[in-house]
Amino acid sequence: MNMIYATYNIHHNSIDVYTHAGYFLRIDCNKAEDGLKTTPCSECALNALAIDEPLEYVRLYLEGNMQMWVDAEDSLDLW
């Protein structure tokens, strides 16, 4: 089993992903969020996601579902 650990890196505004096999991947949050259509609320939610659930943030980015997640967050604010 290949264990994965991820943490938010405040100094680089990135998610650092480490694997048991010794691989390291850095996701730059500025580049990951470039081009997303966000509101102030969804930007705050993205920041919280990166800090509190970095693996989920990376999964959304790598699968290309980040805009869909942002849109869902924004639709929750309408209620």
N, CA, C and O atoms as a GROMACS GRO file, in nm:
protein
  316
    1MET      N    1   0.084  -0.117   0.000
    1MET     CA    2   0.000   0.000   0.000
    1MET      C    3   0.089   0.125   0.000
    1MET      O    4   0.184   0.135   0.079
    2ASN      N    5   0.059   0.219  -0.088
    2ASN     CA    6   0.138   0.340  -0.102
    2ASN      C    7   0.070   0.454  -0.025
    2ASN      O    8  -0.027   0.512  -0.073
    3MET      N    9   0.120   0.483   0.093
    3MET     CA   10   0.062   0.587   0.177
    3MET      C   11   0.095   0.725   0.123
    3MET      O   12   0.204   0.748   0.072
    4ILE      N   13   0.000   0.816   0.134
    4ILE     CA   14   0.019   0.953   0.088
    4ILE      C   15  -0.010   1.047   0.204
    4ILE      O   16  -0.105   1.028   0.280
    5TYR      N   17   0.074   1.149   0.217
    5TYR     CA   18   0.058   1.251   0.319
    5TYR      C   19   0.065   1.387   0.250
    5TYR      O   20   0.152   1.409   0.166
    6ALA      N   21  -0.025   1.476   0.284
    6ALA     CA   22  -0.023   1.609   0.224
    6ALA      C   23  -0.038   1.713   0.332
    6ALA      O   24  -0.104   1.691   0.434
    7THR      N   25   0.024   1.827   0.309
    7THR     CA   26   0.016   1.938   0.404
    7THR      C   27   0.019   2.069   0.327
    7THR      O   28   0.079   2.079   0.220
    8TYR      N   29  -0.046   2.170   0.383
    8TYR     CA   30  -0.042   2.303   0.324
    8TYR      C   31   0.088   2.370   0.365
    8TYR      O   32   0.124   2.370   0.483
    9ASN      N   33   0.158   2.427   0.268
    9ASN     CA   34   0.285   2.496   0.293
    9ASN      C   35   0.259   2.646   0.286
    9ASN      O   36   0.245   2.702   0.177
   10ILE      N   37   0.252   2.710   0.401
   10ILE     CA   38   0.219   2.853   0.409
   10ILE      C   39   0.326   2.940   0.343
   10ILE      O   40   0.294   3.048   0.293
   11HIS      N   41   0.450   2.896   0.341
   11HIS     CA   42   0.559   2.976   0.286
   11HIS      C   43   0.556   2.983   0.133
   11HIS      O   44   0.605   3.079   0.074
   12HIS      N   45   0.499   2.881   0.069
   12HIS     CA   46   0.493   2.876  -0.077
   12HIS      C   47   0.351   2.884  -0.130
   12HIS      O   48   0.331   2.882  -0.252
   13ASN      N   49   0.250   2.892  -0.041
   13ASN     CA   50   0.110   2.885  -0.080
   13ASN      C   51   0.089   2.764  -0.172
   13ASN      O   52   0.041   2.776  -0.285
   14SER      N   53   0.127   2.650  -0.120
   14SER     CA   54   0.120   2.528  -0.199
   14SER      C   55   0.077   2.411  -0.111
   14SER      O   56   0.076   2.419   0.012
   15ILE      N   57   0.043   2.302  -0.179
   15ILE     CA   58   0.016   2.176  -0.111
   15ILE      C   59   0.135   2.086  -0.142
   15ILE      O   60   0.166   2.062  -0.258
   16ASP      N   61   0.201   2.037  -0.038
   16ASP     CA   62   0.313   1.945  -0.053
   16ASP      C   63   0.263   1.804  -0.027
   16ASP      O   64   0.212   1.774   0.080
   17VAL      N   65   0.279   1.718  -0.126
   17VAL     CA   66   0.233   1.579  -0.118
   17VAL      C   67   0.354   1.488  -0.112
   17VAL      O   68   0.445   1.497  -0.195
   18TYR      N   69   0.355   1.400  -0.014
   18TYR     CA   70   0.463   1.304   0.005
   18TYR      C   71   0.406   1.164  -0.004
   18TYR      O   72   0.296   1.139   0.045
   19THR      N   73   0.480   1.072  -0.066
   19THR     CA   74   0.437   0.932  -0.070
   19THR      C   75   0.536   0.847   0.008
   19THR      O   76   0.650   0.887   0.032
   20HIS      N   77   0.490   0.730   0.045
   20HIS     CA   78   0.574   0.634   0.117
   20HIS      C   79   0.694   0.593   0.033
   20HIS      O   80   0.800   0.561   0.086
   21ALA      N   81   0.677   0.594  -0.099
   21ALA     CA   82   0.785   0.554  -0.189
   21ALA      C   83   0.892   0.663  -0.203
   21ALA      O   84   0.993   0.642  -0.271
   22GLY      N   85   0.871   0.778  -0.140
   22GLY     CA   86   0.971   0.883  -0.143
   22GLY      C   87   0.948   0.991  -0.247
   22GLY      O   88   1.032   1.078  -0.265
   23TYR      N   89   0.835   0.986  -0.315
   23TYR     CA   90   0.805   1.089  -0.413
   23TYR      C   91   0.751   1.214  -0.344
   23TYR      O   92   0.688   1.206  -0.238
   24PHE      N   93   0.776   1.330  -0.406
   24PHE     CA   94   0.731   1.458  -0.354
   24PHE      C   95   0.668   1.536  -0.469
   24PHE      O   96   0.725   1.546  -0.578
   25LEU      N   97   0.549   1.591  -0.445
   25LEU     CA   98   0.478   1.670  -0.544
   25LEU      C   99   0.432   1.799  -0.478
   25LEU      O  100   0.373   1.796  -0.370
   26ARG      N  101   0.459   1.912  -0.541
   26ARG     CA  102   0.415   2.041  -0.488
   26ARG      C  103   0.314   2.100  -0.586
   26ARG      O  104   0.344   2.122  -0.703
   27ILE      N  105   0.194   2.127  -0.535
   27ILE     CA  106   0.089   2.191  -0.613
   27ILE      C  107   0.084   2.338  -0.572
   27ILE      O  108   0.055   2.368  -0.456
   28ASP      N  109   0.112   2.428  -0.664
   28ASP     CA  110   0.108   2.571  -0.639
   28ASP      C  111  -0.039   2.615  -0.640
   28ASP      O  112  -0.106   2.604  -0.743
   29CYS      N  113  -0.089   2.662  -0.529
   29CYS     CA  114  -0.230   2.700  -0.518
   29CYS      C  115  -0.264   2.818  -0.609
   29CYS      O  116  -0.374   2.823  -0.664
   30ASN      N  117  -0.172   2.911  -0.626
   30ASN     CA  118  -0.198   3.024  -0.716
   30ASN      C  119  -0.221   2.976  -0.859
   30ASN      O  120  -0.313   3.024  -0.926
   31LYS      N  121  -0.140   2.883  -0.905
   31LYS     CA  122  -0.155   2.830  -1.040
   31LYS      C  123  -0.277   2.740  -1.050
   31LYS      O  124  -0.345   2.738  -1.153
   32ALA      N  125  -0.305   2.664  -0.945
   32ALA     CA  126  -0.420   2.574  -0.946
   32ALA      C  127  -0.551   2.653  -0.955
   32ALA      O  128  -0.648   2.607  -1.015
   33GLU      N  129  -0.553   2.771  -0.894
   33GLU     CA  130  -0.675   2.852  -0.890
   33GLU      C  131  -0.680   2.956  -1.000
   33GLU      O  132  -0.780   3.027  -1.013
   34ASP      N  133  -0.575   2.966  -1.080
   34ASP     CA  134  -0.572   3.061  -1.190
   34ASP      C  135  -0.679   3.026  -1.292
   34ASP      O  136  -0.687   2.913  -1.339
   35GLY      N  137  -0.762   3.123  -1.326
   35GLY     CA  138  -0.867   3.101  -1.425
   35GLY      C  139  -0.999   3.054  -1.367
   35GLY      O  140  -1.098   3.045  -1.440
   36LEU      N  141  -1.003   3.023  -1.239
   36LEU     CA  142  -1.129   2.983  -1.177
   36LEU      C  143  -1.219   3.105  -1.160
   36LEU      O  144  -1.172   3.214  -1.130
   37LYS      N  145  -1.347   3.085  -1.180
   37LYS     CA  146  -1.445   3.190  -1.156
   37LYS      C  147  -1.495   3.172  -1.013
   37LYS      O  148  -1.570   3.079  -0.984
   38THR      N  149  -1.452   3.262  -0.926
   38THR     CA  150  -1.485   3.249  -0.784
   38THR      C  151  -1.553   3.375  -0.733
   38THR      O  152  -1.550   3.481  -0.796
   39THR      N  153  -1.614   3.360  -0.617
   39THR     CA  154  -1.668   3.472  -0.542
   39THR      C  155  -1.583   3.483  -0.415
   39THR      O  156  -1.504   3.393  -0.387
   40PRO      N  157  -1.596   3.590  -0.340
   40PRO     CA  158  -1.521   3.598  -0.214
   40PRO      C  159  -1.550   3.479  -0.122
   40PRO      O  160  -1.460   3.431  -0.052
   41CYS      N  161  -1.672   3.432  -0.121
   41CYS     CA  162  -1.708   3.317  -0.036
   41CYS      C  163  -1.640   3.189  -0.083
   41CYS      O  164  -1.588   3.113  -0.002
   42SER      N  165  -1.642   3.165  -0.214
   42SER     CA  166  -1.580   3.042  -0.264
   42SER      C  167  -1.427   3.050  -0.254
   42SER      O  168  -1.362   2.946  -0.238
   43GLU      N  169  -1.369   3.169  -0.263
   43GLU     CA  170  -1.224   3.182  -0.240
   43GLU      C  171  -1.190   3.145  -0.096
   43GLU      O  172  -1.091   3.077  -0.071
   44CYS      N  173  -1.272   3.190  -0.004
   44CYS     CA  174  -1.252   3.156   0.137
   44CYS      C  175  -1.265   3.005   0.157
   44CYS      O  176  -1.187   2.945   0.231
   45ALA      N  177  -1.364   2.944   0.092
   45ALA     CA  178  -1.383   2.799   0.103
   45ALA      C  179  -1.264   2.724   0.044
   45ALA      O  180  -1.223   2.621   0.099
   46LEU      N  181  -1.209   2.773  -0.067
   46LEU     CA  182  -1.092   2.709  -0.127
   46LEU      C  183  -0.972   2.718  -0.034
   46LEU      O  184  -0.897   2.621  -0.020
   47ASN      N  185  -0.953   2.833   0.029
   47ASN     CA  186  -0.843   2.849   0.125
   47ASN      C  187  -0.858   2.752   0.241
   47ASN      O  188  -0.762   2.688   0.283
   48ALA      N  189  -0.980   2.741   0.293
   48ALA     CA  190  -1.005   2.649   0.404
   48ALA      C  191  -0.982   2.504   0.361
   48ALA      O  192  -0.928   2.425   0.438
   49LEU      N  193  -1.022   2.470   0.240
   49LEU     CA  194  -1.002   2.335   0.189
   49LEU      C  195  -0.852   2.303   0.179
   49LEU      O  196  -0.809   2.195   0.219
   50ALA      N  197  -0.774   2.397   0.126
   50ALA     CA  198  -0.630   2.375   0.112
   50ALA      C  199  -0.563   2.354   0.247
   50ALA      O  200  -0.474   2.270   0.261
   51ILE      N  201  -0.606   2.429   0.346
   51ILE     CA  202  -0.544   2.421   0.478
   51ILE      C  203  -0.594   2.301   0.557
   51ILE      O  204  -0.514   2.229   0.618
   52ASP      N  205  -0.725   2.278   0.556
   52ASP     CA  206  -0.785   2.174   0.639
   52ASP      C  207  -0.788   2.035   0.574
   52ASP      O  208  -0.778   1.934   0.644
   53GLU      N  209  -0.804   2.031   0.442
   53GLU     CA  210  -0.812   1.902   0.372
   53GLU      C  211  -0.727   1.906   0.244
   53GLU      O  212  -0.780   1.903   0.134
   54PRO      N  213  -0.595   1.914   0.261
   54PRO     CA  214  -0.508   1.929   0.144
   54PRO      C  215  -0.517   1.815   0.042
   54PRO      O  216  -0.502   1.840  -0.077
   55LEU      N  217  -0.540   1.693   0.087
   55LEU     CA  218  -0.552   1.582  -0.010
   55LEU      C  219  -0.675   1.598  -0.097
   55LEU      O  220  -0.671   1.568  -0.216
   56GLU      N  221  -0.784   1.646  -0.040
   56GLU     CA  222  -0.906   1.669  -0.118
   56GLU      C  223  -0.883   1.781  -0.219
   56GLU      O  224  -0.929   1.771  -0.333
   57TYR      N  225  -0.813   1.885  -0.179
   57TYR     CA  226  -0.779   1.996  -0.269
   57TYR      C  227  -0.698   1.942  -0.388
   57TYR      O  228  -0.729   1.973  -0.503
   58VAL      N  229  -0.596   1.862  -0.361
   58VAL     CA  230  -0.512   1.806  -0.466
   58VAL      C  231  -0.594   1.715  -0.557
   58VAL      O  232  -0.578   1.720  -0.679
   59ARG      N  233  -0.680   1.634  -0.499
   59ARG     CA  234  -0.764   1.544  -0.579
   59ARG      C  235  -0.851   1.623  -0.675
   59ARG      O  236  -0.860   1.590  -0.793
   60LEU      N  237  -0.916   1.728  -0.625
   60LEU     CA  238  -1.001   1.812  -0.711
   60LEU      C  239  -0.919   1.874  -0.824
   60LEU      O  240  -0.963   1.877  -0.939
   61TYR      N  241  -0.802   1.923  -0.791
   61TYR     CA  242  -0.716   1.985  -0.893
   61TYR      C  243  -0.671   1.884  -0.998
   61TYR      O  244  -0.684   1.910  -1.118
   62LEU      N  245  -0.619   1.772  -0.955
   62LEU     CA  246  -0.565   1.673  -1.049
   62LEU      C  247  -0.674   1.610  -1.136
   62LEU      O  248  -0.649   1.574  -1.250
   63GLU      N  249  -0.795   1.598  -1.082
   63GLU     CA  250  -0.905   1.542  -1.160
   63GLU      C  251  -0.975   1.646  -1.247
   63GLU      O  252  -1.061   1.612  -1.328
   64GLY      N  253  -0.939   1.773  -1.230
   64GLY     CA  254  -0.999   1.879  -1.310
   64GLY      C  255  -1.138   1.918  -1.265
   64GLY      O  256  -1.216   1.972  -1.344
   65ASN      N  257  -1.171   1.894  -1.138
   65ASN     CA  258  -1.304   1.922  -1.087
   65ASN      C  259  -1.311   2.043  -0.994
   65ASN      O  260  -1.411   2.062  -0.925
   66MET      N  261  -1.208   2.124  -0.993
   66MET     CA  262  -1.206   2.235  -0.899
   66MET      C  263  -1.314   2.339  -0.930
   66MET      O  264  -1.378   2.389  -0.837
   67GLN      N  265  -1.336   2.373  -1.057
   67GLN     CA  266  -1.440   2.470  -1.091
   67GLN      C  267  -1.577   2.418  -1.054
   67GLN      O  268  -1.662   2.494  -1.007
   68MET      N  269  -1.601   2.289  -1.073
   68MET     CA  270  -1.729   2.230  -1.036
   68MET      C  271  -1.750   2.241  -0.885
   68MET      O  272  -1.861   2.270  -0.840
   69TRP      N  273  -1.646   2.219  -0.807
   69TRP     CA  274  -1.655   2.230  -0.662
   69TRP      C  275  -1.683   2.374  -0.621
   69TRP      O  276  -1.764   2.400  -0.532
   70VAL      N  277  -1.614   2.469  -0.686
   70VAL     CA  278  -1.634   2.612  -0.657
   70VAL      C  279  -1.778   2.651  -0.690
   70VAL      O  280  -1.842   2.721  -0.612
   71ASP      N  281  -1.828   2.606  -0.804
   71ASP     CA  282  -1.966   2.638  -0.842
   71ASP      C  283  -2.065   2.582  -0.741
   71ASP      O  284  -2.164   2.648  -0.708
   72ALA      N  285  -2.039   2.462  -0.692
   72ALA     CA  286  -2.127   2.403  -0.591
   72ALA      C  287  -2.122   2.484  -0.461
   72ALA      O  288  -2.225   2.505  -0.398
   73GLU      N  289  -2.004   2.529  -0.422
   73GLU     CA  290  -1.991   2.614  -0.301
   73GLU      C  291  -2.069   2.743  -0.319
   73GLU      O  292  -2.137   2.787  -0.227
   74ASP      N  293  -2.059   2.803  -0.437
   74ASP     CA  294  -2.130   2.928  -0.462
   74ASP      C  295  -2.280   2.910  -0.463
   74ASP      O  296  -2.354   2.999  -0.421
   75SER      N  297  -2.326   2.795  -0.511
   75SER     CA  298  -2.471   2.771  -0.515
   75SER      C  299  -2.526   2.750  -0.373
   75SER      O  300  -2.644   2.776  -0.349
   76LEU      N  301  -2.443   2.705  -0.280
   76LEU     CA  302  -2.488   2.690  -0.142
   76LEU      C  303  -2.514   2.824  -0.076
   76LEU      O  304  -2.596   2.834   0.015
   77ASP      N  305  -2.445   2.929  -0.122
   77ASP     CA  306  -2.461   3.061  -0.065
   77ASP      C  307  -2.591   3.129  -0.105
   77ASP      O  308  -2.631   3.227  -0.043
   78LEU      N  309  -2.657   3.077  -0.206
   78LEU     CA  310  -2.782   3.138  -0.251
   78LEU      C  311  -2.896   3.111  -0.156
   78LEU      O  312  -2.997   3.180  -0.159
   79TRP      N  313  -2.881   3.013  -0.072
   79TRP     CA  314  -2.990   2.976   0.018
   79TRP      C  315  -2.978   3.056   0.142
   79TRP      O  316  -3.060   3.043   0.233
   0.00000   0.00000   0.00000
